[in-house]
Amino acid sequence: MTISLTWLGHATVVLDIDGVRLIADPLLRRHNGVLRRRGGQPDDSAWSGAHAVLLSHLHHDHAEVASLQMLGDVPVLTAIENAAWVDRKGLGGRGLGEGEWVGVGDPDGVTVRLVDAVHHSRPMPHRPNAANGHLVRGRSGVVWVAGDTDLYPAMSDLATLAGAPIDVAVVPVGGWGPRLSPGHMGPEEAAEACRRSGARWALPVHWKTLHAPAGRTFPKGWMDSAGPRFTDALAQLAPACEAIVVDVGGSRTVSADGP
């Protein structure tokens, strides 16, 4: 039994677990509004056949309607108020209440629930502003997809909420600019989140991919620094957790016996 993760850039991760394919915060087009993507558009084969979407919040770099439409008729698992907005766009919003687990695919197999995320620094007037992470639980293990969030104390309770240890944490470690606004984690904060959650492996996301126009090269190297910094911070703060650092489009598979 294995858990496979494919990072398509920014916060977009394809999670394959127990025959179920989930995709988090899909950005599947060449660019994202005014933000520029470094590298090519994700290949269709990397994300096709998804059974559900894990949507953390409705900021444009996480909830792009055109990308959601590319996935077809799949449930979009998110907060109740965000799901209503998704429905109004003609998509399959599925709002989850507090503590509610929903099955995906085989009803006795993979289940998903929402967990907290602290991400309220840039409220939007035209979209709901709820934010959440996700817990994914299957026979092969438990994955925490943090979404955009600041550190919060209840990260230490995630294994209790899942009813099992956290195997993989998918954590944001940067942004689409060299400075992070409140409600985000940098490499050090993300490493602390992994320590609190007790995760065995950690995949850093939300770095290296998107940048503002003309902002790719200033200051020099900012787009590539967050991943290595996260690896170093994890070794210091959570040495029992192994960093899974892949390039955009890269995949990694882990199992109970190791990566």
Number of C-alpha atoms within 10 A of each C-alpha: 12 18 23 16 24 22 27 28 26 25 28 25 27 25 24 18 24 19 13 18 21 21 27 26 25 27 28 21 16 14 18 19 12 10 18 18 23 16 14 14 15 18 12 11 7 16 21 14 15 19 19 22 23 28 29 31 25 23 16 15 21 22 19 18 16 13 16 22 14 15 21 15 14 18 20 26 25 28 26 17 17 24 24 17 17 25 14 10 13 11 20 22 24 22 20 19 12 12 11 12 17 15 15 18 14 11 9 10 16 23 21 23 25 28 24 19 24 19 22 16 11 11 13 12 7 7 15 18 18 19 24 22 25 23 22 25 24 19 14 17 22 25 26 27 27 25 29 27 22 20 17 12 9 13 20 15 13 20 20 11 14 21 11 12 17 23 23 27 26 27 27 29 26 28 25 22 18 18 10 13 12 13 15 23 23 21 23 19 20 28 30 19 27 30 19 20 24 22 24 22 20 26 24 26 27 27 25 26 24 24 23 13 10 9 17 21 10 11 10 11 12 18 23 13 16 24 26 14 16 25 23 17 19 25 15 13 18 22 16 15 21 18 25 20 18 17 13 21 18 13 18 14 15 19 13 12 7 9 14
